[in-house]
Amino acid sequence: MSVLACDLGGTRSKLGIVRDGRVLAQCIVPSNSNLGLAPLLPVLKAEWLRLLDKTGLRLSDCKGVGVSFPSLIDYPSGRILDAYGKFDDAMSIDLRAWSRAELGLPLAIENDARMACIGEWQHGAGKGSENLVMVTLGTGLGTCVIMEGRVLRGVHGQAGVLGGHLTMRYGGRACACGNIGCAEAEASSFSLADLATGHPGFLTSPLAHEPRIDFASVFRHAAAGDACALALRDHNLLVWSSLAVSLIHSYDPELLIFGGGIMASADVILPSLRQYVGRHAHTPWGQVRIEASALGDQAALVAAEWLLEEQSIHF
């Protein structure tokens, strides 16, 4: 049977129909997360029904719904624990009850970084590995840990997913999580514009004329030799590499996967990560493999099947 899958994001949400580790059909809708989650739910239902019609399927051909959400989740109840500035009404919505009422299907929900990692573990770059860590580079920095073939969650659901909030710089930039000098505060799309404008060479850099400062423009201008862009690129590479070492020391993985939109520059990022980790990680048994995500934006969608099976005891 098929699964209705959704990867909710602050700006856009990806929906799909998944079966046997493949996305049969998918679409993207604006999230408008500032308006809350409730107005988006009828849109999700309508788009799923449209995708089902497109593939010649019906709701009765589906065994459930899998949702990826950018927050901490209470695993047994499926409740969203915090909004972190996105979908502020989400904590008051029982998505499992909504799915039963509107779709007649059980619903499983998990943190978005975990979902991306589960997808890679089951069907992508992590297939065949029982001990791996994934880092998602994007607006923020998400992480997930698979240890001895099990998803690490901890008592309150936050074990393994807060790697982006490990301290990388003592006395550094303030982070929205409350910590100081987090990897996310120091090296993410969220912090990039502030880092750029704060650089002494910014006003004479071609970055100052970009309509939007993003990692694509930073890597492009760095490749052309711009001093400001080079400094920004190297700063971010150092933070991500330092984070990689900390995650390796913490969780002892055999494989470290990096995903997210920033990995469009994998040809620069991966060699830098591998070189730094090779020099600084304490792994007397050998080298941790460092690879790019194989599934890209579809990783969290294909994880929906596995998650439904795992959470079925709580429905």
C-alpha positions as CSV (number, residue, x, y, z in Angstrom):
1,M,0.0,0.0,0.0
2,S,1.0,3.6,-0.4
3,V,1.7,6.4,2.1
4,L,0.8,10.0,2.1
5,A,3.9,12.0,3.0
6,C,4.6,15.6,3.9
7,D,7.8,17.5,4.8
8,L,6.6,20.7,6.4
9,G,9.0,23.6,6.2
10,G,8.8,27.2,7.3
11,T,8.8,28.5,3.7
12,R,7.6,25.6,1.6
13,S,6.1,22.2,2.2
14,K,6.8,19.1,0.1
15,L,4.0,16.5,-0.3
16,G,4.2,13.1,-1.9
17,I,2.7,9.7,-2.5
18,V,5.3,7.0,-1.4
19,R,5.4,3.3,-2.0
20,D,8.3,0.8,-1.6
21,G,10.8,3.6,-1.0
22,R,9.9,5.5,-4.1
23,V,8.0,8.8,-4.5
24,L,5.3,8.1,-7.0
25,A,4.1,11.7,-7.3
26,Q,5.0,14.9,-5.4
27,C,4.3,18.7,-5.3
28,I,5.4,21.7,-3.3
29,V,3.1,24.3,-1.7
30,P,3.8,27.5,0.1
31,S,3.8,27.0,3.9
32,N,2.9,30.5,5.0
33,S,4.0,29.3,8.4
34,N,3.5,32.8,9.9
35,L,-0.3,32.2,9.6
36,G,-0.1,28.9,11.6
37,L,-0.6,25.3,10.8
38,A,-4.4,25.1,10.9
39,P,-4.9,27.1,7.6
40,L,-2.4,24.8,5.8
41,L,-4.2,21.5,6.7
42,P,-7.0,21.8,4.1
43,V,-4.4,22.6,1.5
44,L,-2.5,19.4,2.4
45,K,-5.6,17.3,2.2
46,A,-6.6,18.8,-1.2
47,E,-3.1,18.3,-2.6
48,W,-2.9,14.7,-1.4
49,L,-6.2,14.0,-3.1
50,R,-5.0,15.6,-6.3
51,L,-1.8,13.5,-6.2
52,L,-3.8,10.3,-5.6
53,D,-6.0,11.1,-8.6
54,K,-2.9,11.8,-10.7
55,T,-1.5,8.4,-9.9
56,G,-4.9,6.6,-10.2
57,L,-5.0,5.8,-6.5
58,R,-7.6,6.3,-3.8
59,L,-7.4,7.0,0.0
60,S,-8.4,3.3,0.5
61,D,-5.1,2.4,-1.2
62,C,-3.1,4.2,1.5
63,K,-2.1,2.8,4.9
64,G,-1.4,6.1,6.6
65,V,0.2,9.5,6.7
66,G,3.8,10.4,7.5
67,V,4.7,14.0,8.5
68,S,8.1,15.6,8.9
69,F,8.0,18.7,11.2
70,P,10.7,21.3,12.0
71,S,10.5,20.9,15.8
72,L,10.7,18.5,18.7
73,I,8.0,15.8,18.8
74,D,6.7,13.8,21.7
75,Y,7.1,10.4,20.2
76,P,4.4,8.4,22.0
77,S,1.6,11.0,21.6
78,G,2.7,12.6,18.3
79,R,2.3,16.0,19.9
80,I,4.5,18.9,18.7
81,L,6.4,20.3,21.6
82,D,7.5,23.7,20.3
83,A,7.2,25.9,17.2
84,Y,10.5,27.8,17.2
85,G,8.9,30.6,15.3
86,K,7.1,28.5,12.7
87,F,3.4,27.4,12.9
88,D,2.8,29.0,16.3
89,D,-0.5,27.2,16.7
90,A,1.0,23.7,16.1
91,M,1.3,22.7,19.8
92,S,-2.5,23.0,20.1
93,I,-3.3,20.8,17.1
94,D,-3.7,17.0,17.4
95,L,-2.6,15.9,13.9
96,R,-3.4,12.3,14.5
97,A,-7.0,13.2,15.4
98,W,-7.2,15.5,12.3
99,S,-5.9,12.7,10.0
100,R,-8.4,10.2,11.3
101,A,-11.3,12.7,10.9
102,E,-10.3,14.1,7.5
103,L,-8.6,11.2,5.8
104,G,-9.6,8.2,7.8
105,L,-5.9,7.3,8.2
106,P,-3.4,6.9,11.0
107,L,-0.7,9.5,11.2
108,A,3.0,9.3,12.3
109,I,5.1,12.4,12.9
110,E,8.7,13.1,13.6
111,N,11.4,15.8,13.6
112,D,12.4,16.8,10.1
113,A,16.1,16.2,10.5
114,R,15.3,12.7,11.8
115,M,13.1,12.0,8.9
116,A,15.7,13.0,6.4
117,C,18.2,10.7,8.1
118,I,15.8,7.8,8.3
119,G,15.1,8.2,4.6
120,E,18.9,8.1,3.8
121,W,19.4,5.2,6.2
122,Q,16.6,3.1,4.7
123,H,16.9,4.0,1.0
124,G,19.8,6.3,0.4
125,A,23.5,7.0,1.3
126,G,23.1,5.2,4.6
127,K,21.6,2.0,3.4
128,G,23.4,-0.9,4.9
129,S,24.8,1.1,7.8
130,E,23.6,0.6,11.4
131,N,25.7,3.5,12.9
132,L,25.4,6.8,11.2
133,V,24.9,10.5,11.8
134,M,23.4,13.0,9.4
135,V,23.8,16.8,9.3
136,T,21.3,18.9,7.3
137,L,22.8,22.2,6.2
138,G,20.1,24.8,5.5
139,T,18.3,27.7,7.2
140,G,19.3,26.0,10.4
141,L,21.5,22.9,11.1
142,G,19.7,19.7,11.8
143,T,21.2,16.4,12.9
144,C,20.1,12.9,13.6
145,V,21.8,9.8,15.0
146,I,21.2,6.1,14.2
147,M,23.0,4.0,16.7
148,E,23.2,0.2,16.5
149,G,20.3,0.2,14.1
150,R,18.0,2.3,16.3
151,V,16.9,6.0,16.0
152,L,18.3,7.9,19.0
153,R,15.6,9.9,20.7
154,G,16.3,10.2,24.4
155,V,13.8,10.9,27.2
156,H,12.4,14.1,25.8
157,G,12.8,13.5,22.1
158,Q,15.8,15.8,21.6
159,A,18.7,13.4,21.7
160,G,20.7,13.5,18.5
161,V,18.7,16.3,16.8
162,L,20.4,19.3,18.6
163,G,23.8,18.8,17.1
164,G,23.4,22.1,15.4
165,H,23.2,23.7,18.9
166,L,26.5,22.3,20.1
167,T,28.8,25.2,21.1
168,M,31.4,25.8,18.3
169,R,32.6,29.2,19.5
170,Y,32.9,30.2,23.1
171,G,31.4,33.7,23.6
172,G,30.1,33.7,20.0
173,R,26.9,34.7,18.4
174,A,23.6,34.4,20.3
175,C,21.3,31.6,19.0
176,A,17.5,31.5,19.0
177,C,17.8,28.3,21.1
178,G,19.3,30.3,24.0
179,N,22.8,29.1,23.7
180,I,25.9,31.1,22.6
181,G,28.1,30.2,19.7
182,C,26.0,27.3,18.4
183,A,27.0,25.8,15.1
184,E,23.7,27.1,13.7
185,A,24.3,30.6,15.0
186,E,27.8,30.6,13.5
187,A,27.3,28.8,10.1
188,S,23.8,28.5,8.6
189,S,21.7,30.3,6.0
190,F,20.0,32.0,9.0
191,S,23.2,33.7,10.1
192,L,24.9,34.2,6.7
193,A,23.7,37.7,5.9
194,D,24.7,39.0,9.3
195,L,28.1,37.4,9.0
196,A,28.6,38.9,5.5
197,T,27.5,42.4,6.3
198,G,29.7,42.3,9.4
199,H,32.9,41.5,7.4
200,P,35.2,44.5,6.9
201,G,35.5,43.9,3.2
202,F,31.7,43.5,2.5
203,L,31.1,46.9,1.0
204,T,33.7,46.4,-1.7
205,S,32.7,42.8,-2.3
206,P,30.4,41.7,-5.2
207,L,28.3,40.1,-2.4
208,A,27.1,43.7,-1.5
209,H,25.4,43.8,-4.9
210,E,23.6,40.5,-4.6
211,P,19.8,40.8,-4.3
212,R,20.1,38.0,-1.7
213,I,23.1,36.7,0.2
214,D,23.0,32.9,0.1
215,F,25.6,30.2,0.1
216,A,25.4,29.8,-3.7
217,S,26.6,33.4,-4.2
218,V,29.2,33.0,-1.4
219,F,30.7,29.9,-3.0
220,R,30.5,31.4,-6.5
221,H,32.3,34.6,-5.5
222,A,34.8,32.7,-3.4
223,A,35.7,30.6,-6.5
224,A,36.4,33.9,-8.3
225,G,38.8,35.0,-5.6
226,D,36.7,37.6,-3.7
227,A,38.3,38.1,-0.3
228,C,35.1,38.6,1.6
229,A,33.4,35.5,0.1
230,L,36.5,33.4,0.7
231,A,36.5,34.4,4.4
232,L,32.8,33.6,4.7
233,R,33.3,30.3,2.9
234,D,36.2,29.2,5.0
235,H,34.6,30.3,8.3
236,N,31.5,28.1,7.5
237,L,33.6,25.2,6.4
238,L,35.6,25.3,9.6
239,V,32.4,25.4,11.7
240,W,30.9,22.5,9.8
241,S,34.1,20.5,10.1
242,S,34.4,21.2,13.8
243,L,30.8,20.1,14.2
244,A,31.6,16.9,12.3
245,V,34.5,16.0,14.7
246,S,32.3,16.7,17.7
247,L,29.5,14.4,16.4
248,I,32.1,11.7,15.6
249,H,33.5,11.9,19.1
250,S,30.0,11.9,20.6
251,Y,28.3,9.1,18.7
252,D,31.0,6.9,17.1
253,P,29.4,6.5,13.7
254,E,30.9,4.6,10.8
255,L,29.2,7.1,8.3
256,L,28.5,10.8,8.4
257,I,26.0,12.1,5.8
258,F,25.7,15.8,4.9
259,G,22.5,16.9,3.2
260,G,20.4,20.1,2.6
261,G,20.4,22.7,-0.1
262,I,23.9,24.1,0.8
263,M,25.3,20.7,-0.4
264,A,24.8,22.0,-4.0
265,S,28.5,22.9,-3.3
266,A,29.4,19.4,-2.3
267,D,32.5,19.5,-4.6
268,V,34.0,22.0,-2.2
269,I,32.4,21.0,1.1
270,L,33.1,17.3,1.1
271,P,36.9,17.5,0.5
272,S,37.2,20.1,3.2
273,L,35.2,18.1,5.7
274,R,37.2,14.9,5.0
275,Q,40.5,16.6,5.3
276,Y,39.7,18.3,8.6
277,V,38.1,15.1,10.1
278,G,41.1,13.1,8.9
279,R,43.4,15.4,10.8
280,H,41.4,16.0,14.0
281,A,39.0,13.2,14.8
282,H,40.2,10.6,17.3
283,T,39.3,7.4,15.4
284,P,42.2,5.0,16.0
285,W,40.2,2.2,14.4
286,G,40.1,3.9,11.0
287,Q,38.3,6.7,9.1
288,V,34.7,7.7,9.3
289,R,33.1,7.8,5.8
290,I,31.7,11.2,4.9
291,E,29.2,11.3,2.1
292,A,26.6,13.6,0.6
293,S,22.9,12.8,0.8
294,A,21.7,10.5,-2.1
295,L,18.0,11.4,-1.9
296,G,18.0,15.2,-1.6
297,D,14.6,16.7,-1.0
298,Q,12.9,13.3,-1.1
299,A,14.7,11.8,1.9
300,A,12.1,12.9,4.5
301,L,9.3,11.8,2.2
302,V,10.5,8.3,1.7
303,A,11.0,7.9,5.5
304,A,7.2,8.1,5.9
305,E,6.8,4.4,5.3
306,W,9.3,3.3,7.9
307,L,7.9,5.8,10.5
308,L,4.4,4.6,10.1
309,E,5.5,1.0,10.8
310,E,7.5,2.1,13.8
311,Q,4.8,4.3,15.4
312,S,1.9,1.9,14.7
313,I,2.0,0.7,18.3
314,H,0.9,4.2,19.4
315,F,-2.1,4.6,17.0
